[in-house]
Amino acid sequence: MSSALHDIGRLRAVLTGPARPTARPGQRSAIDKAPRTGAVAVGPLGLAGDEQGDLLVHGGPDKAVHCYAWEHYADWRAALPHAAGRLAHPGAFGENFSLEGVTEAQVCLGDRWRVGSAQFEVSQGRQPCWKLNDRFGVPDMAQRVQDGGRAGWYLRVVRPGEVRAGDAVQLLQRPFPGWSVARLLALIAERNCDPAVLDEVLALPLPPSWQRLFGRRRDHGGAEDWRARLQGEESAGR
């Protein structure tokens, strides 16, 4: 286990938002988040004033804070000129923390961070869902986000406190330097079912949802059905 205390990035923006009905009947989403000014309180379930639309798949202690790299926005603006306005500012991907200086490749599972007076732990990568398709008006947007590995990641709250835009992101510990979020997301996107690799992954401190995902691959030798998550097909299993 490596232990350090140094800045790895900066909090460009802190964003929250309420859950609202979507154009799809019976569905709610809080993907539309706005930047906050001043100090924002952080508790075990995330930022004060933030909500999630579907608590079956969003929110909870293991998905308390969603992070997204500001560095990705330039590539998305080039790929999606029709959405340049939405991509001119943080928040397009429903993130709570817009981060400068750190991407999925520089973040590892189990990393401990200090941001402001709060402490966090990297809990898992984000698995994008169909709400991104609707938000950007691109039918395969969630698939593009997954395939490109630019999906973001989640934090659990280790110590409540306050954060604000401009705070440094300080790395406190890195217990699993060989397991970046980028590497784990690639295993999912590439449908990797290699038993030796999956045994390594299952030895990590995964959240329950990822324990089930990689455990099923290990037990059955096949990848999961993504249609419900990526396309919103109700007939497909999650």
C-alpha positions in Angstrom: 0.0 0.0 0.0 1.4 3.4 -0.9 0.7 6.4 1.3 1.2 10.0 0.3 -0.2 13.5 0.8 0.1 15.6 -2.4 -2.2 17.5 -4.7 -3.4 15.5 -7.7 -6.0 17.8 -9.0 -8.4 20.7 -8.3 -12.1 20.9 -7.8 -13.2 23.1 -10.7 -16.9 23.1 -9.7 -19.3 21.6 -7.1 -22.7 20.8 -8.6 -26.0 19.6 -7.2 -29.6 19.3 -8.5 -33.1 18.1 -7.8 -34.7 15.1 -9.3 -37.3 16.0 -12.0 -39.6 14.0 -14.3 -38.2 13.2 -17.7 -39.9 12.9 -21.1 -40.1 9.1 -20.5 -43.3 8.2 -18.5 -42.7 7.4 -14.9 -39.0 8.3 -15.0 -37.2 10.9 -13.0 -33.6 12.2 -13.3 -31.3 14.5 -11.4 -28.7 14.6 -14.2 -29.3 18.4 -14.7 -27.0 19.8 -12.0 -26.0 23.4 -11.4 -22.8 24.8 -9.9 -22.8 25.9 -6.2 -21.0 28.9 -4.8 -19.4 28.9 -1.3 -19.1 26.0 1.0 -21.2 22.9 0.4 -21.8 20.4 3.2 -20.9 16.7 2.5 -22.6 13.9 4.4 -22.6 10.1 4.2 -25.0 10.2 1.2 -23.4 13.0 -0.7 -23.7 16.8 -1.1 -26.4 18.8 0.7 -29.1 19.8 -1.8 -28.4 17.0 -4.3 -30.9 14.3 -5.3 -31.0 11.1 -7.4 -33.9 10.2 -9.7 -33.7 6.4 -9.3 -32.4 5.2 -6.0 -32.2 1.6 -7.2 -29.2 2.4 -9.4 -28.1 5.8 -8.3 -27.1 7.3 -5.0 -26.4 5.5 -1.7 -23.1 5.4 0.3 -21.1 3.8 -2.6 -22.3 6.4 -5.1 -22.4 9.4 -2.8 -20.4 11.8 -5.2 -20.1 11.5 -8.9 -16.8 12.8 -10.4 -16.1 13.7 -14.0 -12.9 15.0 -15.6 -13.0 18.5 -17.1 -10.3 17.4 -19.5 -12.8 15.2 -21.4 -15.0 18.1 -22.4 -12.7 19.4 -25.2 -13.0 16.0 -26.9 -16.7 15.9 -26.4 -17.1 19.3 -27.9 -15.2 18.2 -31.0 -17.3 15.1 -31.3 -20.7 16.7 -30.6 -20.7 20.2 -32.1 -24.5 20.4 -31.7 -24.0 20.2 -27.9 -21.2 22.8 -27.7 -23.3 25.1 -25.6 -24.1 22.4 -23.0 -20.5 21.3 -23.0 -19.1 24.8 -22.4 -19.5 24.4 -18.7 -19.2 21.6 -16.1 -22.3 19.6 -15.3 -23.2 18.1 -18.7 -22.7 14.6 -17.4 -24.5 14.9 -14.2 -21.3 15.2 -12.1 -21.1 16.5 -8.6 -17.4 17.2 -8.8 -15.9 18.6 -12.0 -12.2 17.9 -11.6 -9.1 19.3 -13.3 -5.8 17.4 -13.5 -7.2 13.9 -12.9 -8.9 11.4 -15.1 -9.9 7.7 -14.9 -6.4 6.8 -15.7 -5.0 8.6 -12.7 -7.5 7.4 -10.2 -7.4 3.9 -8.5 -10.0 1.9 -6.7 -9.7 2.6 -3.0 -7.8 5.9 -3.3 -8.3 8.0 -0.2 -8.7 11.8 -0.9 -9.0 14.9 1.1 -11.0 17.7 -0.5 -11.8 20.7 1.7 -12.5 19.4 5.2 -14.0 16.1 3.9 -12.4 12.8 3.1 -13.4 10.4 0.4 -12.7 7.0 -1.1 -12.9 6.0 -4.7 -15.5 3.3 -4.7 -16.2 2.4 -8.4 -16.4 3.7 -11.9 -19.6 4.9 -13.4 -21.6 2.7 -15.8 -23.4 5.2 -18.0 -27.1 4.8 -18.6 -29.7 5.9 -21.2 -30.3 9.2 -19.6 -27.2 10.5 -21.3 -28.8 9.5 -24.7 -31.8 11.7 -23.9 -29.7 14.6 -22.5 -27.5 14.9 -25.5 -30.0 13.8 -28.2 -27.6 11.1 -29.3 -29.2 7.6 -29.3 -25.9 5.8 -28.5 -24.4 8.4 -26.2 -24.2 6.1 -23.2 -22.5 3.5 -25.4 -20.0 6.1 -26.6 -19.2 7.1 -23.0 -18.7 3.5 -22.0 -16.6 2.5 -25.1 -14.3 5.5 -24.7 -13.7 5.0 -21.0 -14.7 8.6 -20.2 -17.4 7.6 -17.8 -16.4 9.2 -14.5 -16.3 7.5 -11.1 -17.9 7.6 -7.7 -16.7 8.4 -4.2 -17.9 7.3 -0.8 -17.7 9.7 2.1 -15.2 8.6 4.7 -15.4 11.8 6.8 -18.1 14.4 6.4 -17.1 18.1 6.0 -17.4 20.9 3.5 -16.1 21.4 0.0 -16.0 24.4 -2.4 -14.9 25.1 -5.9 -11.2 25.7 -6.1 -10.3 23.2 -3.4 -7.3 21.0 -4.0 -7.7 17.2 -4.3 -5.1 15.6 -2.1 -4.2 12.0 -2.3 -3.9 10.4 1.2 -3.5 6.7 0.3 -3.3 4.5 -2.7 -3.7 0.9 -1.6 -4.3 -0.6 -5.1 -2.0 1.3 -7.6 -2.4 -1.4 -10.2 -6.1 -1.0 -10.5 -7.0 2.3 -12.0 -10.7 3.1 -12.7 -9.7 3.2 -16.4 -8.5 -0.4 -16.2 -11.7 -1.6 -14.4 -14.0 0.2 -16.8 -12.1 -1.3 -19.8 -12.7 -4.8 -18.4 -16.4 -4.1 -18.3 -16.6 -2.5 -21.8 -14.5 -5.2 -23.4 -16.6 -8.0 -21.8 -13.5 -9.5 -20.3 -14.3 -12.9 -18.7 -10.8 -14.2 -18.2 -11.1 -16.2 -14.9 -7.5 -15.3 -13.8 -8.2 -11.6 -14.2 -11.6 -11.8 -12.6 -10.1 -13.6 -9.6 -7.8 -10.6 -9.1 -10.7 -8.2 -9.5 -12.9 -10.1 -7.0 -10.1 -9.9 -4.4 -10.4 -6.1 -4.4 -12.8 -4.2 -2.0 -15.5 -3.9 -4.6 -19.0 -2.4 -3.8 -21.8 -5.0 -3.9 -23.0 -4.1 -7.4 -19.5 -4.8 -8.8 -19.1 -7.9 -6.7 -22.2 -9.2 -8.4 -21.2 -8.1 -11.9 -17.7 -9.6 -11.9 -18.8 -12.6 -9.8 -21.4 -13.5 -12.4 -18.9 -13.3 -15.2 -16.5 -15.5 -13.2 -19.2 -18.1 -12.5 -20.9 -18.1 -15.9 -18.2 -17.1 -18.3 -20.3 -14.5 -20.0 -20.9 -10.8 -19.8 -24.1 -9.1 -18.6 -26.9 -7.7 -20.8 -26.5 -3.9 -21.1 -29.7 -3.1 -23.1 -31.7 -1.8 -20.1 -28.9 0.4 -18.8 -27.6 1.8 -22.2 -30.9 2.0 -24.0 -33.6 1.9 -21.4 -35.2 -1.2 -22.7 -37.6 -2.4 -20.0 -37.7 -5.9 -21.4 -34.0 -6.4 -20.8 -32.6 -7.3 -17.4 -30.3 -4.9 -15.6 
